[in-house]
Amino acid sequence: MLSQSVSNFEPDKPLFLTAAFYKFVPLPDYEQKRDSILSFCESQHIKGIILLAKEGINSTISGNEENVRAVLDFLKSDPAFFDLQHKESWTQIRPFRRMKVRLKKEIVTFGVPEIDPNVTTGTYVKPEDWNSLINDPEVVVIDTRNDYEVELGTFAGAINPNIKKFTDLADWVKNFPALQKDNSKKTKVAMFCTGGIRCEKSTAFLKNLGYDHVFHLQGGILKYLETIPKEQSLWQGECFVFDERVSVDHSLRPGQYYLCRVCRQPITQENEKSAKFELGVSCDNCFEHTTEEQKIKARERQKQCLLAQAKNKSHIGDHLG
């Protein structure tokens, strides 16, 4: 059955199913899995990215429904992924332009090698129970995402660590006053992120520090938006996603944001009014951080992208990487 967001799509345009999933599982042979997974995805005309590491798999893929489900079934045929869970949404925007399977040291980079979610992690909280937990005044609710993601939307009352990258979170946790007070190890801490994967590591980190009551939103923000009716929701704003949709609203439809192609930061049409904005060249976030030579190169790239679009072709510089 299609999600409720599909009802607002134009019926004469194609729909793409987007599936996001991850699983922490020991994969000593992860390097050998790459070619077969990539080959099968390409045979199904699937676009997206799959990360493989010794600690597991992390992915978002998109394509026609039949093909996406074929890839999911293919992955589940591997005993390591037999119980793989995914989150899905529908869009008329093609979220990805290429298919990549990458080998990584971590499927989500945290930079604390002794942390292993395959050994320990926080307590999962289902979306249906999340509101009750974060409404408890004794609970410290922490948004584990980067600052530009939090700026687009977050849960009411959540603490924003104002981090630039996920690897900054460990130091922030060690210095955050509410987690340093007497008996802080008994403090109830609830963490959340986009799809749940970052919280696997952040809650494992807190458990490793000795915190007794650590919780995280199962399936992340995306599963919450998929599950909880808007009238019951404590979510405010839009949710940043790492693909061409840039953000999704509460119905998991593409939101109002698009990416600055230079700094990859989300911007809106309102940002275009800034004197520092130039399509494909600069925005308020990056204007001061690029040289004139870089801006000249960006203008040429933007020119080539527009020429390619006019010919209904894709340009090598016109993608998210």
Buried (B, 14 or more C-beta within 10 A) or exposed (E): EEBBBBEEBEEEEEBBBBBBBBBBBEBEEBEEBBEEBBEBBEEBEBBBBBBBBBBBBBBBBBBBBEBBBBBBEBBBEBEBBEEBEBBBBBBEBBBBBEBEBEEBEBBBBBBBEEBBBBEEBBEBBEBEEBBEBBEEEEBBBBBBBBBBBBBBBBBEEBBEBEBEEBEBBBEBBEEBEEBEEEEBEEBBBBBBBBBBBBBBBBBBBBBBBEBEBBBBBBBBBBBBBBBBEEEEBBBEBBBBBBBBBBBBBBBBBBBBBBBBBBBBBBBBEEBEEEEEBBBBBBBBBBBEEBEEEBBEBBBEBBEBBBEBEEEEEEBEBBEBE
